[in-house]
Each structure stands twice: as C-alpha cells, then as structure tokens.
Amino acid sequence: MSEHDRVVAMNISKQMIGISLIVISSICFAVVPNSAKLALDQGVSLYFLIMSRFIIGAAILLPYGVVTRASFHIPRGGVLPLIVTGITALILLAATYHAVEFIDIGLVLLILYSFPFGIAILAWLRRGERLLISRWLCMGVVLAGLGIMIFDGKGDINFYGVFISVIGLISFIMFIETSSQLAIKMGGAVLNFYISIIGLILMLAMLPLGFALTVPQTNIGIMAIGSNGVFFVLSWVLFFEGSRIIGTTRASLLACVEPLFAALLALVFLGQQLSIIEWFGFFVVLAAIFAFEQLGLRQRKSIAAEEAKNRNLL
C-alpha cells in the first residue's frame, strides 16, 4: 500500500469514528425526552429537573477528567465564550421543556431540528464553508421528513409555545457555534464539565426567585432523573467529540437521526406504533442524510484530486 493510500484509509477510518460517535450520541439523546417526561409525570419540578442535569454532569465528568488526566485549563480568550455557551445551554434546556407545556413535543422537535440550517449559514458567513446546492436541498428534505414523521397537525397551535421554541432554536444554534471551537481546544468532556458548573451556578443564583424545588418521591422518579442526566451528558460529550472529527455542519445534520431513534425506542419499549405516513417520513430522513453524506464524499474527493493535480503541476 502506497503512502497516499495509507493516508486515505486512515482518513476514512477517522471519518467513520466521527460518524459513529454522532450516531451513538443521537441514541443517547433519544432517551432524554422520555426520561424527562417520566420525571415530570412523577411530580418532579422543572427547576429541579434542569438543575439535576447539571449536578449529574459535574459529578460524572470531574472524576472522569481526573482519571484520564485531562487538562481543565481554559484556553486564552475562552472564558467569555465558555460563559456564553453555559448560558445558551441553560436557555436551550429551559425553553425546550417549557415549550412542551404549551405545544406538542413533535412541533417543538421540528422547530429545534431546523438548527443545521443556522449552523450551515453561520459556517458560510464566518468561516467561508460552502455547501453545494444539492446538499442544501438534502437538508431541506431532512427537515421535511421530520415534519412528516413527528408533526401530526392536530389541535390549535399555541403561538407562545412556538415563540419559546424559536428562542430554544436560536439558543441551540448559538450553543453549537460558541462551543465548537472550545470543544476542539478543551475536549468534549472538559467542556461539558464547565457547562455543568456554569449551569449549576446560574440555577442556584435563581433559587431565591421562588421556583418550585420538588424532588422525586418514587423509585421511578429517581431512575428518570438519573437516566436524564447521564444520557444528556453522554450525548453532548459524544457529539462534541464527533464534531471535532467530521465538522460541525455534518455533525449537526447527522444529529437529526435522534427523533428516528426516539421513535424506535418507543416502538420497542413502549409498544407505540408508527403509521405508514410516519414510516415514510422515517425513510425520507434516512435517504436524505445518506445523500447528503454521499454528495459530501464526492465533493471531498474532487477537492483532493484537484489539490493533487496542482501539486503535480508544481
């Protein structure tokens, strides 16, 4: 095997690792809304649900960082972006859970999972990363497929709930954008540790405002709180590690498979069935993401061939 072939094989292997991390992250995140809903149904207050996520995150990631000898050093100029990331993470969590109180969770997810468009636009404006028109169309098809799959169109739309969801969407985009460079410098685990600490400090600072602090009273509630925190931490850490390898835009679109895994989990563990229309939307999303990846692979091969040609000319 030539040196060039060896480099190509290593790059493909690295890309597959990145994609696998994002897929596993999506599987972990698919557990989160179900466990959160279960905790709320058991009487846990929204305030405690969010705060417990940060407590569990800090409790898991601090010893993990110590054991792996990770550096907890904050890079130069990274304090302000880190604070902004922590604030946007808190707003994202609060907006998502609050919006579900007013509109169907399917509509909330549909609004939130349009975030790859925002990420791609920011990547183009700030870093000059350009996507082929065909890949923009694939992103649109992914969103349409999610719409077919999770939005049942029943009931009146509460515009306050939509407004809160849009705030969550903006926070989501800002969170991914501000955290992407920090994740490269600090690593996903250390970054999430600081996000948990910042979130916990903010939640404790808001405690005098009189938010209800209802803890779980049943074993089911305790289990739901624990799984919500653990899988949230895993999903974010794996997402950041994957995005370091394959890039934020690709990682964001691949993360859209999360509702698909959520549907499969509900199918297996809750006995819920998908209609023919929902299965159609399911496979539309898969096909569009596959096409997005294939088009990207062709684009990268074309760029690599052009660079090799230019080197030979020199």
MOHUQUI-V542315 format. One record per residue. PHI is phi in whole degrees, 0 to 359 (NA if undefined). PSI is psi as a letter, one per 40 degrees, with the letter a starting at -180 (NA if undefined). BURIAL is I if it has 24 or more other C-alpha atoms within 12 Angstrom, else O. Layout:
PHI/PSI/BURIAL
PHI/PSI/BURIAL
This chain:
NA/h/O
288/i/O
299/d/O
297/d/O
297/d/O
294/d/O
295/d/O
298/d/O
297/d/O
295/d/O
293/d/O
297/d/O
298/d/O
296/d/O
297/d/I
295/d/O
297/d/O
299/d/I
296/d/I
298/d/I
297/d/I
293/d/I
295/d/I
297/d/I
301/d/I
293/d/I
297/d/I
297/d/I
292/d/I
295/d/I
284/d/I
300/d/I
298/d/I
293/d/I
290/d/I
294/d/I
296/d/I
297/d/I
295/d/I
295/d/I
294/d/O
273/e/I
94/e/I
289/h/I
283/i/I
301/d/I
300/d/I
291/d/I
301/d/I
291/d/I
297/d/I
296/d/I
298/d/I
288/d/I
297/d/I
296/d/I
300/d/I
295/d/I
293/d/I
275/d/I
280/d/I
296/d/I
296/d/O
299/d/O
295/d/I
293/d/O
296/d/O
275/e/O
59/f/O
288/i/O
275/h/O
265/e/O
291/h/O
272/h/O
298/i/O
301/h/O
76/e/O
263/e/O
295/d/O
297/d/O
302/d/I
292/d/I
295/d/I
299/d/I
299/d/I
297/d/I
293/d/I
294/d/I
297/d/I
295/d/I
298/d/I
300/d/I
297/d/I
296/d/I
294/d/I
298/d/I
292/d/I
290/d/I
297/d/I
297/d/I
288/e/O
241/d/I
227/i/I
299/i/I
298/d/I
297/d/I
291/d/I
300/d/I
295/d/I
298/d/I
293/d/I
296/d/I
277/e/I
270/e/I
297/d/I
302/d/I
298/d/I
297/d/I
297/d/I
295/d/I
295/d/O
295/d/O
297/d/I
288/d/O
288/d/O
267/d/O
238/e/O
71/e/O
281/h/O
251/i/O
251/i/I
297/i/O
303/d/O
298/d/O
284/d/I
299/d/I
296/d/O
298/d/I
297/d/I
296/d/I
293/d/I
301/d/I
297/d/I
295/d/I
296/d/I
297/d/I
297/d/I
296/d/I
282/d/I
245/e/I
254/h/I
274/e/O
72/e/O
268/i/O
82/i/O
281/i/O
271/h/O
273/h/O
290/d/O
295/d/O
297/d/I
296/d/I
300/d/I
296/d/I
296/d/I
294/d/I
299/d/I
298/d/I
298/d/I
299/d/I
296/d/I
299/d/I
297/d/I
296/d/I
299/d/I
296/d/I
294/d/I
286/d/I
271/e/I
299/d/I
289/d/I
297/d/I
296/d/I
295/d/I
278/d/I
254/d/I
92/i/I
296/d/I
291/d/I
295/d/I
301/d/I
291/d/I
298/d/I
292/d/I
299/d/I
295/d/I
295/d/I
297/d/I
299/d/I
295/d/I
299/d/O
294/d/I
294/d/I
294/d/O
294/d/O
272/e/O
303/d/O
296/e/O
285/e/O
93/f/O
293/i/O
294/h/O
241/g/O
259/h/I
269/i/I
293/h/I
253/e/O
235/i/O
297/d/O
296/d/O
297/d/I
296/d/I
298/d/O
295/d/I
299/d/I
297/d/I
293/d/I
299/d/I
292/d/I
297/d/I
288/d/I
296/d/I
299/d/I
302/d/I
297/d/I
289/d/I
298/d/I
295/d/I
298/d/I
294/d/I
294/d/I
293/d/I
292/d/I
296/d/I
270/d/I
255/e/I
98/i/I
292/d/I
297/d/I
297/d/I
298/d/I
296/d/I
290/d/I
298/d/I
295/e/I
290/e/I
283/e/I
304/d/I
299/d/I
293/d/I
293/d/I
298/d/I
294/d/I
293/d/O
296/d/I
295/d/O
294/d/O
280/d/O
264/d/O
252/e/O
72/e/O
285/i/O
250/i/O
264/h/I
284/i/O
299/d/O
297/d/O
293/d/I
295/d/O
300/d/O
299/d/I
304/d/I
284/d/O
297/d/I
298/d/I
300/d/I
295/d/O
292/d/I
293/d/I
298/d/I
296/d/I
301/d/I
291/d/I
295/d/O
297/d/I
295/d/I
297/d/O
298/d/O
296/d/O
294/d/O
295/d/O
296/d/O
294/d/O
297/d/O
295/d/O
295/d/O
294/d/O
296/d/O
297/d/O
294/d/O
296/d/O
294/d/O
293/d/O
287/NA/O
